[in-house]
Amino acid sequence: MEELKMKSKVLSVLEDKIQLIKTGEEAIYLVGPIKLPVNLDGETVEFKWYSWVQSEDVVEDFQVVIDRLSSAQLADLQQSSVLVYGDFEYEENALIRMHSICHTGDIFGSKRCDCGFQLKQSMKMMVEHGCGALFYLANHEGRGIGLFSKAMAYILQENGYDTVEANHALGFADDSRDYREAIEVLKALRAKPVTLITNNPKKLEALREAGLSVSGRTPLWGDVSEYNERYLETKREKSGHIV
């Protein structure tokens, strides 16, 4: 009886924060918003944070979803999330960024890429603009090859390969990222047009092919150094990134 009371109490707190997004026979569970005060250059800015997980079946009983958590071993996997600023649902003009997780750049501050700079700068742009959403995509490490393979790619790059050649040498495509989950979450959070912060035309194409209303694109270049100059040049020349 006590266990049932506890479950009922937990569900009463969580159920209004869980959203079911059906994707055919599968589902995405989106949880949030959660208040997240963030340190941006010494200033505390309050964002709203969501996370989501994909499920191979559709379960509409959220108590069942909660009961599955302790056995799902989600800590062995990465989950994506989205950081929202301002009135993202209703504001006329909103910036978004589809940001691929970069363990080395985002966490350690590596200068071999520009990812850490792009992460922080896009957040600042959204605050200055007044409205935006940063989608942090967990299965996009190394343009979709994963952290271990990225480490191997880095060794190849230290031996003369560029970032595209290294991915190809390991049997991967130049870019194998998939934006479908993030797009479904974006649709659930906002119906109005968005402006995409990106240098990558493939991201813009993915949104438009999914039927989203994209009002434009804002480039995001910077933090160029001797350590990432060839990397950035390769993205422009071989991957079609644009200014």
C-alpha positions in Angstrom: 0.0 0.0 0.0 2.8 2.4 0.9 4.6 1.7 -2.4 1.4 2.5 -4.3 1.0 5.8 -2.4 4.5 6.7 -3.2 4.1 5.9 -6.9 0.9 7.9 -7.0 2.6 10.9 -5.4 5.6 10.7 -7.8 3.3 10.4 -10.8 1.3 13.4 -9.7 4.5 15.5 -9.7 5.9 14.2 -13.0 2.9 13.4 -15.3 2.4 17.1 -16.4 6.0 17.3 -17.3 6.0 14.3 -19.6 5.0 14.6 -23.2 4.4 11.6 -25.6 5.4 12.2 -29.2 4.2 9.4 -31.4 6.4 8.5 -34.4 4.5 5.6 -36.1 4.8 2.5 -33.9 7.6 4.1 -31.9 7.5 7.0 -29.4 9.6 9.8 -28.1 9.2 10.8 -24.4 10.0 14.5 -23.8 10.4 15.6 -20.1 10.4 19.2 -19.1 10.6 22.1 -18.8 13.0 22.3 -15.9 14.5 25.6 -14.7 18.2 25.6 -15.4 20.3 28.6 -14.3 23.3 28.8 -16.5 26.6 30.7 -16.1 27.2 32.7 -19.3 30.4 34.7 -18.9 29.8 35.3 -15.2 26.1 36.2 -15.6 23.4 33.8 -14.4 20.8 33.3 -17.2 17.8 31.1 -16.6 17.0 28.6 -19.4 14.3 25.9 -19.6 15.7 22.4 -20.1 14.1 19.3 -21.6 15.5 15.9 -22.2 14.0 13.1 -24.4 14.4 9.4 -25.0 13.2 7.2 -27.8 11.1 4.1 -27.2 10.5 1.2 -29.6 6.8 1.0 -28.5 4.1 3.5 -27.6 3.1 3.5 -23.9 0.5 6.1 -22.9 0.5 5.1 -19.2 3.3 7.3 -17.8 3.5 5.2 -14.6 4.7 2.3 -16.8 7.3 4.6 -18.4 8.5 5.7 -14.9 8.6 2.0 -13.7 10.8 1.1 -16.6 13.5 3.7 -15.8 15.4 1.7 -13.1 15.9 -1.3 -15.5 16.4 0.6 -18.7 20.1 1.3 -18.0 19.9 4.7 -19.6 23.2 5.7 -18.0 24.9 3.3 -20.4 23.5 5.3 -23.3 23.5 9.0 -24.2 20.2 11.0 -24.2 19.7 14.2 -26.1 18.2 17.4 -24.7 17.2 20.9 -25.6 17.9 24.2 -23.8 15.2 26.8 -24.4 15.3 30.5 -23.7 12.4 32.9 -23.7 8.8 32.2 -25.0 9.9 29.7 -27.5 6.4 28.4 -28.3 4.8 31.8 -29.2 7.5 34.3 -29.9 7.4 35.3 -33.6 11.2 35.1 -34.2 13.2 32.3 -32.6 16.8 31.1 -33.1 17.6 27.4 -33.0 20.8 25.4 -33.1 21.2 21.7 -33.7 24.4 21.1 -31.8 26.3 17.8 -32.0 27.8 16.6 -28.8 31.5 17.1 -28.7 33.1 15.5 -25.7 36.6 17.0 -26.4 35.4 20.5 -27.4 32.4 21.1 -25.2 33.8 19.6 -22.0 37.6 19.8 -22.2 37.7 23.0 -24.3 39.7 21.4 -27.1 41.1 23.7 -29.8 41.1 21.0 -32.5 37.6 22.0 -33.4 35.3 25.0 -32.9 32.5 23.1 -31.2 32.9 24.5 -27.7 33.0 28.0 -29.0 29.8 27.4 -31.1 28.0 25.9 -28.1 28.6 28.9 -25.9 28.2 31.5 -28.6 24.9 30.2 -29.8 23.5 30.3 -26.3 24.7 33.9 -26.0 23.0 34.7 -29.4 19.7 33.3 -28.2 19.8 35.4 -25.0 20.6 38.5 -27.0 17.9 37.7 -29.5 15.4 37.0 -26.7 14.2 33.6 -27.8 15.8 30.4 -28.9 16.4 26.7 -28.4 19.7 24.7 -28.4 19.3 21.1 -29.3 22.1 19.1 -27.8 22.3 15.9 -29.8 23.9 13.0 -28.0 24.5 10.5 -30.8 26.2 12.9 -33.1 29.8 12.7 -31.7 32.3 13.0 -34.5 29.6 13.7 -37.0 27.9 10.4 -36.0 30.8 8.0 -35.6 31.0 7.9 -31.8 33.7 8.9 -29.3 35.9 5.8 -29.6 36.0 6.1 -33.4 36.6 9.8 -33.1 39.7 9.1 -31.1 41.0 6.8 -33.9 40.1 9.5 -36.4 42.2 12.0 -34.4 45.2 9.7 -34.5 44.8 9.5 -38.3 44.6 13.3 -38.4 47.9 13.5 -36.5 49.3 11.4 -39.3 48.3 13.5 -42.3 44.6 12.7 -42.9 42.0 15.5 -42.8 38.8 15.1 -40.9 36.8 13.8 -43.9 39.6 11.4 -45.0 39.9 10.0 -41.5 36.1 9.2 -41.3 36.3 7.6 -44.7 39.4 5.6 -43.8 37.5 4.1 -40.8 34.6 3.0 -43.0 32.2 5.9 -42.1 30.5 8.5 -44.3 31.7 12.1 -44.0 28.5 12.9 -42.1 26.1 10.2 -40.8 24.1 12.4 -38.4 20.3 11.9 -38.3 18.1 14.8 -37.2 14.7 13.1 -37.2 14.3 12.8 -33.4 15.3 16.4 -32.9 12.9 17.6 -35.6 10.0 15.7 -33.9 10.8 17.4 -30.6 11.1 20.8 -32.3 7.6 20.3 -33.9 6.2 19.5 -30.4 7.7 22.7 -28.9 7.0 25.2 -31.7 4.9 25.6 -34.8 6.1 29.0 -35.9 9.1 29.6 -38.2 12.7 29.4 -36.9 16.1 30.8 -37.9 18.8 28.1 -37.8 22.3 28.9 -36.4 24.6 26.9 -38.7 27.3 26.8 -41.3 26.1 23.4 -42.5 23.6 23.4 -45.4 22.7 19.7 -44.6 21.1 20.8 -41.4 19.0 23.4 -43.2 18.0 20.9 -45.8 17.0 18.3 -43.1 14.6 20.8 -41.5 13.1 21.9 -44.7 12.7 18.4 -46.0 10.8 17.6 -42.8 8.3 20.4 -43.6 9.4 22.8 -41.0 9.1 26.5 -41.7 12.7 27.9 -41.7 12.8 31.7 -42.1 16.6 31.8 -42.5 20.1 30.9 -41.5 22.6 32.6 -39.3 26.3 31.6 -39.7 28.5 30.9 -36.7 32.3 31.1 -37.4 35.0 32.0 -34.9 37.7 30.8 -32.6 40.1 30.0 -35.5 43.6 29.0 -34.4 46.6 27.0 -35.7 45.0 23.9 -34.1 41.8 23.9 -36.1 42.5 25.9 -39.2 42.8 22.9 -41.5 39.7 21.3 -39.9 37.6 24.4 -40.6 39.1 24.7 -44.2 38.1 21.0 -44.8 34.6 21.6 -43.6 34.3 24.4 -46.1 36.0 22.7 -49.1 34.8 19.1 -48.6 31.6 19.3 -46.5 30.1 22.3 -48.1 29.9 24.5 -45.0 29.1 28.1 -45.9 29.8 31.5 -44.4 
